[in-house]
Amino acid sequence: MNLAEHVLLAGSSRSEKLALAVVGPARAERWSYGRLIAAVRGTATGLLEAGLRPGDRLLMRLGNTPGFPIVYLGAITAGIVPVPTSAMLTTREASKIAAEIGPAMIVAGAGVPMPDHAAPVLDESEMAGFSDLPPADFVHGDPDRLAYIIYTSGSSGQPRAVMHAHRAIHARRLMFDGWYGLRDSDRMMHAGAFNWTFTLGTGLMDPWTLGATALIPAEGTDLDQIPLLASRHGATILAGAPGVFRRILRADWQPFASLRHGLAAGERLDPSLRNEWQARTGTDLHEAMGASELSTFISGSPDRPAPPGTAGFPQPGRNVAILSRDGQPLAAGEAGALAVRRDDPGLFLGYLGQPEESAARFRGDWFLTGDQAVADSDGAITLLGRADDIMNAGGFRVAPSEIEELLATHPQAGDVAVTELAVSPATSIIAAFWTGTASADDLRALAASGLARYKQPRDYIRLEALPRTPTGKINRRALRETHRKDRA
């Protein structure tokens, strides 16, 4: 099989249908399936003619342009292994990645910081003519062979190179009913940039796999304009990080008839935000949670919405369990380690060059996601936080989400995050961070009204913005390190 061929197969029989529209206030750039497939296969030819061979690694340093998914799928078409990276990475960060993966070539976008590395560089402008080259054949092989490498966000440690197989695309189909409710007639608008893996998967490859239409905002589009553009272009599904939905709910716009529901992922969805979306639009907002090592695997969906306060259900075809410390599945109502069975088609091949670290993520037949969770009698899963984010308050284990959910209900709270801060080598406290105009006293009173005393934050720190990883998740590790009180 070939992952890129799988993604483009449905579009090959509908060459005139709109595959992609890059939409902005002034104009839209349109790509039919015929044009898209020609660009992908021509780019595969161009990469091979530039000297790359199947199995070579291609470091992608591209900006927010349609060229990003085209190069990505073009490389996979030819059996080349793309390594997509965020354009926000600095030269130092990109150089570290290049040293780890040893790319045979680097593709460079205008203005994107480049690594200090000896590999030849292919400028984005040089690829402009690749679309017109003869189409390359799809390179077939074992579904378990390496297809692409992505990097973890590093939210709880150093970023790692995550290796994925061609078979990973089969796992994405489990999301179509288990999260999206996706149809080939849909027009999916994703509010993220092309060079974000959330956009690449949910916003582009998944609609293309069914022959649906992807809508992406043009670079520089203000988030306040997203609802207007979605309405103008007939979006049926709107996807983005929770922060995107929070921002657009502040804007002045009217619900539009084509919208069926929204999809949120990338960080935890506050229940109050979902409620506000439902009240504003008359549609639901379905959350999914996942990991870089296997994409999303728990979600709510149109057919089975997540009960309030939960993350939803394991997607059909996923084998998920809550494990005890000795690796045994726990009964409903018992908290433990969230795990996915080793035979999941979306599970990674391992961390590049880190076999011991890869093996450490498994307990018998189960992959440990790093999250703590509990399942109810119906199978709905409630996340309690990352294993390294769980806080200890007077001997009680407390999940940040318990406190964040309550504080986020204050209308002037803004973005909220809670973590544990060290105040001495042997002592730590719970601290709350927020970005809104609410006062510390307001939030303190709210916590006192709805939380056990040991769960109430001892310190309140207002920030202009919360630190986030390149994928948009709240970086609690950065909060802990920046604001720790056990050093001068």
WOBELQUI-V489193 format. One record per residue. N is the residue number from 0. SS is DSSP state (h for helix, s for strand, l for the rest). PHI is phi in radians with two decimals (NA if undefined). PSI is psi as a letter, one per 30 degrees, with the letter a starting at -180 (NA if undefined). Layout:
N & SS & PHI & PSI
N & SS & PHI & PSI
//
This chain:
0 & l & NA & l
1 & l & -2.46 & k
2 & h & -1.00 & e
3 & h & -1.12 & e
4 & h & -1.09 & e
5 & h & -1.04 & e
6 & h & -1.15 & e
7 & h & -1.70 & f
8 & l & -1.06 & e
9 & h & -1.09 & e
10 & h & -1.24 & f
11 & h & -1.17 & f
12 & h & -1.73 & g
13 & l & -2.45 & h
14 & l & -1.08 & f
15 & l & -1.52 & f
16 & l & -1.23 & k
17 & s & -1.24 & j
18 & s & -1.62 & e
19 & s & -2.56 & k
20 & s & -2.25 & k
21 & s & -1.67 & j
22 & s & -1.90 & k
23 & l & -2.51 & l
24 & l & -1.04 & e
25 & l & -1.66 & e
26 & l & -2.71 & l
27 & s & -2.28 & k
28 & s & -1.70 & k
29 & s & -1.98 & k
30 & s & -2.21 & j
31 & s & -1.35 & l
32 & h & -1.09 & e
33 & h & -1.06 & e
34 & h & -1.15 & e
35 & h & -1.09 & e
36 & h & -1.13 & e
37 & h & -1.08 & e
38 & h & -1.15 & e
39 & h & -1.13 & e
40 & h & -1.27 & e
41 & h & -1.18 & e
42 & h & -1.13 & e
43 & h & -1.03 & e
44 & h & -1.08 & e
45 & h & -1.08 & e
46 & h & -1.15 & e
47 & h & -1.18 & e
48 & h & -1.19 & f
49 & l & -1.36 & f
50 & l & 2.00 & f
51 & l & -1.36 & l
52 & l & -2.28 & l
53 & l & -0.90 & k
54 & l & 1.68 & f
55 & l & -1.17 & l
56 & s & -1.76 & k
57 & s & -2.04 & j
58 & s & -1.43 & k
59 & s & -1.75 & j
60 & s & -2.08 & i
61 & l & -2.05 & l
62 & l & -1.54 & a
63 & l & -1.48 & i
64 & l & -2.39 & l
65 & l & -1.07 & f
66 & h & -1.07 & f
67 & h & -1.11 & e
68 & h & -1.16 & f
69 & h & -1.17 & e
70 & h & -1.13 & e
71 & h & -1.02 & e
72 & h & -1.26 & e
73 & h & -1.11 & e
74 & h & -1.09 & e
75 & h & -1.13 & e
76 & h & -0.92 & e
77 & l & -1.51 & g
78 & l & 1.44 & g
79 & l & -1.45 & k
80 & s & -1.74 & j
81 & s & -1.36 & k
82 & s & -2.18 & i
83 & s & -1.24 & k
84 & l & -2.38 & l
85 & l & -1.25 & k
86 & l & -1.17 & f
87 & l & -1.34 & f
88 & l & -1.11 & k
89 & l & -1.40 & l
90 & h & -1.00 & e
91 & h & -1.05 & e
92 & h & -1.19 & e
93 & h & -1.15 & e
94 & h & -1.15 & e
95 & h & -1.12 & e
96 & h & -1.11 & e
97 & h & -1.05 & e
98 & h & -1.10 & e
99 & h & -1.30 & e
100 & h & -1.64 & f
101 & l & 1.02 & i
102 & l & -1.14 & k
103 & l & -1.39 & f
104 & s & -2.79 & l
105 & s & -2.20 & k
106 & s & -1.72 & k
107 & s & -2.08 & k
108 & l & -1.70 & l
109 & l & -1.07 & k
110 & l & 1.37 & g
111 & l & -1.53 & k
112 & l & -1.00 & k
113 & l & -1.79 & l
114 & l & -1.35 & l
115 & l & -1.51 & j
116 & l & -2.65 & l
117 & l & -1.44 & f
118 & l & -1.10 & k
119 & s & -1.08 & k
120 & s & -1.95 & k
121 & s & -1.87 & j
122 & s & -1.29 & k
123 & h & -0.95 & e
124 & h & -1.13 & f
125 & h & -1.23 & f
126 & h & -1.58 & f
127 & l & -1.01 & e
128 & l & -1.59 & f
129 & h & -1.08 & e
130 & h & -1.05 & f
131 & h & -1.57 & f
132 & l & -1.31 & l
133 & l & -1.00 & k
134 & l & -1.21 & k
135 & l & -1.35 & l
136 & l & -1.30 & l
137 & l & -1.30 & k
138 & l & -1.42 & j
139 & l & -1.71 & l
140 & l & 3.11 & a
141 & l & -1.06 & k
142 & l & -1.00 & f
143 & l & -1.50 & f
144 & l & -1.34 & l
145 & s & -1.12 & k
146 & s & -1.93 & e
147 & s & -2.74 & l
148 & s & -2.24 & k
149 & s & -2.16 & l
150 & s & -1.89 & k
151 & l & -1.13 & l
152 & l & -1.27 & f
153 & l & 1.33 & g
154 & l & -1.19 & f
155 & l & -2.22 & g
156 & l & 2.81 & a
157 & l & -1.31 & k
158 & l & -1.00 & k
159 & l & -2.20 & k
160 & s & -1.44 & j
161 & s & -1.75 & j
162 & s & -1.61 & k
163 & s & -2.14 & k
164 & s & -1.62 & l
165 & l & -1.04 & e
166 & l & -1.10 & f
167 & h & -1.01 & f
168 & h & -1.15 & f
169 & h & -1.18 & e
170 & h & -1.17 & e
171 & h & -1.12 & f
172 & h & -1.10 & f
173 & h & -1.19 & f
174 & h & -1.42 & f
175 & h & -1.00 & e
176 & h & -1.69 & e
177 & h & -1.29 & f
178 & h & -2.44 & e
179 & h & -1.28 & e
180 & l & 1.16 & h
181 & l & -1.39 & k
182 & l & -2.20 & l
183 & l & -1.23 & f
184 & l & -1.53 & f
185 & l & -1.27 & l
186 & s & -2.13 & j
187 & s & -1.57 & j
188 & s & -1.77 & k
189 & s & -1.89 & k
190 & l & -1.47 & g
191 & l & -1.57 & l
192 & l & -1.43 & l
193 & l & -0.97 & e
194 & l & -1.59 & h
195 & l & -1.98 & k
196 & h & -1.11 & f
197 & h & -1.08 & e
198 & h & -1.16 & e
199 & h & -0.99 & e
200 & h & -1.43 & d
201 & h & -1.22 & e
202 & h & -1.49 & f
203 & h & -2.19 & d
204 & h & -1.10 & e
205 & h & -1.21 & e
206 & h & -1.04 & e
207 & h & -1.14 & e
208 & h & -1.05 & e
209 & h & -1.65 & f
210 & l & 1.43 & g
211 & l & -1.52 & a
212 & s & -1.92 & k
213 & s & -1.80 & k
214 & s & -2.08 & k
215 & s & -2.23 & k
216 & s & -1.11 & k
217 & l & -1.11 & l
218 & l & -1.02 & k
219 & l & 1.59 & f
220 & l & -1.18 & k
221 & l & -1.23 & k
222 & h & -1.03 & f
223 & h & -1.08 & f
224 & h & -1.53 & f
225 & h & -0.99 & e
226 & h & -1.05 & e
227 & h & -1.10 & e
228 & h & -1.16 & e
229 & h & -1.08 & e
230 & h & -1.17 & e
231 & h & -1.08 & e
232 & l & -1.81 & g
233 & l & 1.19 & h
234 & l & -1.09 & k
235 & l & -1.76 & f
236 & s & -2.34 & k
237 & s & -2.09 & k
238 & s & -2.15 & k
239 & s & 3.08 & l
240 & l & -1.29 & l
241 & h & -0.91 & e
242 & h & -1.05 & e
243 & h & -1.15 & e
244 & h & -1.13 & e
245 & h & -1.08 & e
246 & h & -1.20 & e
247 & h & -1.27 & f
248 & h & -1.22 & f
249 & l & -1.42 & f
250 & l & -1.42 & l
251 & l & -1.69 & j
252 & l & -2.75 & l
253 & l & -1.87 & k
254 & l & -0.98 & k
255 & l & -2.12 & k
256 & l & -1.18 & f
257 & l & -1.27 & f
258 & l & -1.24 & k
259 & l & -1.66 & e
260 & s & -3.03 & l
261 & s & -2.00 & l
262 & s & -2.22 & k
263 & s & -2.17 & k
264 & l & -2.84 & l
265 & l & 1.88 & e
266 & l & -2.79 & l
267 & l & -1.17 & k
268 & l & -1.59 & j
269 & l & -1.19 & k
270 & h & -0.97 & e
271 & h & -1.14 & e
272 & h & -1.20 & e
273 & h & -1.06 & e
274 & h & -1.09 & e
275 & h & -1.15 & e
276 & h & -1.10 & e
277 & h & -1.05 & e
278 & h & -1.18 & e
279 & h & -1.35 & e
280 & h & -1.90 & f
281 & l & 1.32 & g
282 & l & -2.12 & l
283 & s & -1.67 & l
284 & s & -2.11 & j
285 & s & -1.73 & k
286 & s & -1.68 & k
287 & s & -2.30 & k
288 & s & -2.16 & k
289 & s & -2.78 & a
290 & s & -2.65 & l
291 & l & -1.02 & f
292 & l & -1.39 & f
293 & l & -2.73 & g
294 & s & 1.10 & a
295 & s & -1.39 & k
296 & s & -2.54 & f
297 & s & -2.21 & k
298 & s & -2.91 & l
299 & l & -1.60 & l
300 & l & -2.65 & l
301 & l & -1.01 & e
302 & l & -1.38 & f
303 & l & -2.59 & i
304 & l & -1.06 & k
305 & l & -1.20 & k
306 & l & -1.03 & k
307 & l & -0.91 & k
308 & l & 1.53 & f
309 & l & -1.93 & l
310 & l & -1.52 & f
311 & s & 2.04 & a
312 & s & -2.10 & l
313 & s & -1.00 & k
314 & l & -1.13 & k
315 & l & -0.93 & k
316 & l & 1.65 & f
317 & l & -1.67 & k
318 & l & -1.81 & j
319 & s & -2.10 & k
320 & s & -2.52 & l
321 & s & -1.82 & k
322 & s & -1.87 & k
323 & l & -1.36 & l
324 & l & -1.09 & f
325 & l & -1.67 & g
326 & l & 1.46 & g
327 & l & -1.71 & k
328 & s & -1.04 & k
329 & l & -1.70 & l
330 & l & -1.36 & l
331 & l & -0.98 & k
332 & l & 1.58 & f
333 & l & -1.79 & k
334 & l & -1.43 & k
335 & s & -2.98 & a
336 & s & -1.51 & k
337 & s & -1.33 & k
338 & s & -2.46 & l
339 & s & -2.21 & k
340 & s & -1.14 & k
341 & l & -1.03 & f
342 & l & -1.51 & g
343 & l & -1.06 & k
344 & l & -1.12 & f
345 & l & -1.59 & f
346 & l & -1.25 & k
347 & l & -1.12 & l
348 & l & -1.47 & f
349 & s & 2.37 & l
350 & s & -1.55 & k
351 & l & -1.01 & k
352 & l & 1.22 & g
353 & l & -2.32 & i
354 & h & -1.11 & e
355 & h & -1.21 & e
356 & h & -1.13 & e
357 & h & -1.11 & e
358 & h & -1.11 & e
359 & h & -1.18 & f
360 & l & -1.41 & f
361 & s & -1.97 & k
362 & s & -2.26 & j
363 & l & 1.13 & b
364 & l & -1.54 & g
365 & s & -2.08 & k
366 & s & -1.57 & k
367 & s & -1.54 & k
368 & s & -1.33 & f
369 & s & 1.63 & f
370 & s & -1.80 & k
371 & s & -1.73 & k
372 & s & -2.72 & l
373 & s & -2.51 & k
374 & s & -1.91 & k
375 & l & -1.59 & a
376 & l & -1.17 & f
377 & l & -1.60 & f
378 & l & 1.70 & f
379 & l & -1.19 & k
380 & s & -1.92 & k
381 & s & -1.87 & k
382 & s & -1.47 & k
383 & s & -1.83 & f
384 & s & 2.13 & l
385 & s & -1.11 & k
386 & l & -0.98 & e
387 & l & -1.54 & f
388 & l & -1.73 & f
389 & l & -1.06 & k
390 & s & -1.78 & l
391 & s & -2.01 & j
392 & s & -2.11 & j
393 & l & 1.05 & h
394 & l & 1.62 & f
395 & s & -1.65 & k
396 & s & -1.52 & k
397 & s & -2.22 & k
398 & l & -1.51 & k
399 & h & -0.93 & e
400 & h & -1.07 & e
401 & h & -1.02 & e
402 & h & -1.45 & e
403 & h & -1.05 & e
404 & h & -1.05 & e
405 & h & -1.24 & e
406 & h & -1.10 & e
407 & l & -1.21 & f
408 & l & -1.31 & f
409 & l & -1.21 & k
410 & l & -1.10 & f
411 & l & -1.93 & g
412 & l & -1.30 & e
413 & l & 1.24 & b
414 & l & -1.39 & k
415 & s & -2.24 & k
416 & s & -2.53 & k
417 & s & -2.27 & k
418 & s & -2.66 & l
419 & s & -1.67 & k
420 & s & -2.02 & k
421 & s & -1.28 & k
422 & s & -1.98 & f
423 & s & -2.80 & l
424 & l & -0.98 & f
425 & l & -2.07 & g
426 & s & -2.34 & k
427 & s & -2.48 & l
428 & s & -2.27 & l
429 & s & -1.53 & k
430 & s & -2.16 & k
431 & s & -1.94 & k
432 & s & -2.12 & k
433 & s & -2.59 & l
434 & l & -2.02 & f
435 & l & -1.51 & a
436 & l & -1.67 & f
437 & l & -1.07 & k
438 & l & -1.50 & l
439 & h & -1.05 & e
440 & h & -1.13 & e
441 & h & -1.04 & e
442 & h & -1.21 & e
443 & h & -1.09 & e
444 & h & -1.15 & e
445 & h & -1.11 & e
446 & h & -1.08 & e
447 & h & -1.14 & f
448 & h & -1.40 & f
449 & h & -2.31 & g
450 & l & -2.27 & k
451 & l & -1.02 & l
452 & h & -0.98 & e
453 & h & -1.22 & f
454 & h & -1.57 & f
455 & l & -1.32 & k
456 & l & -1.01 & k
457 & l & -1.59 & f
458 & s & -2.40 & k
459 & s & -2.20 & k
460 & s & -2.23 & j
461 & s & -1.52 & k
462 & l & -2.19 & l
463 & l & -1.18 & e
464 & l & -2.71 & k
465 & l & -1.43 & k
466 & l & -1.18 & k
467 & s & -2.31 & l
468 & l & -1.35 & l
469 & l & -1.02 & f
470 & l & -1.65 & g
471 & l & 1.62 & g
472 & l & -1.41 & l
473 & s & -1.10 & k
474 & l & -1.69 & i
475 & h & -1.16 & e
476 & h & -1.04 & e
477 & h & -1.14 & e
478 & h & -1.06 & e
479 & h & -1.10 & e
480 & h & -1.29 & e
481 & h & -1.27 & e
482 & h & -1.95 & g
483 & l & -1.07 & k
484 & l & -2.01 & g
485 & l & -1.69 & g
486 & l & -2.54 & l
487 & l & -1.29 & NA
//
